[in-house]
């Protein structure tokens, strides 16, 4: 674990569902890390763990230092950076790096964002949904996220800007194999596992894209 405290200007998740983020909540013996999980039998589980007191301190240190109430949502990106949104307009702060794996036990089931070794691309993704959203550009083999460099300004940041078009295409093509040429949102979690929502006859479901290796072309770690 390393502690930092500064405004975060990388990929800041916005407009994601409740199960796509972690949260600090009040537990029976103090604050806990919480996860909302939708099970295969249409139940919604609220799983918690007391095993990460340092992570709780990191998140709440940000909240308290900017004058907000403790607890609430946070994210961990693919570089193990803890990102904390604060306030009604969600100003994002970097709380630091956190390398310990989050696992949750609920009624005998272990919930973890690490893919099973047997999982293949296009298999159902049954892991938790917290992750950082990216977008496959429609009609193109490129990936982007939307940044807000200053108030009232948005900018699309493309993978090809950082690694070049030729190197961006193979990574984007892995996402296209699932999302198709219409593109759309997908997620990458702190274990660098990629998954995406896909429309089906049974409604929206999540499918596995694959693991993003450390050597694969990707966006640089935000500083």
PyMOL commands that set and color helices and strands:
alter all, ss='L'
color gray80, all
select helices_A, chain A and resi 18-20+53-65+159-163+165-179
alter helices_A, ss='H'
color red, helices_A
select strands_A, chain A and resi 2-7+22-27+30-38+44-49+72-76+81-86+91-97+103-106+109-112+132-136+143-150+153-158+184-188+193-200+203-211
alter strands_A, ss='S'
color yellow, strands_A
deselect
rebuild
show_as cartoon
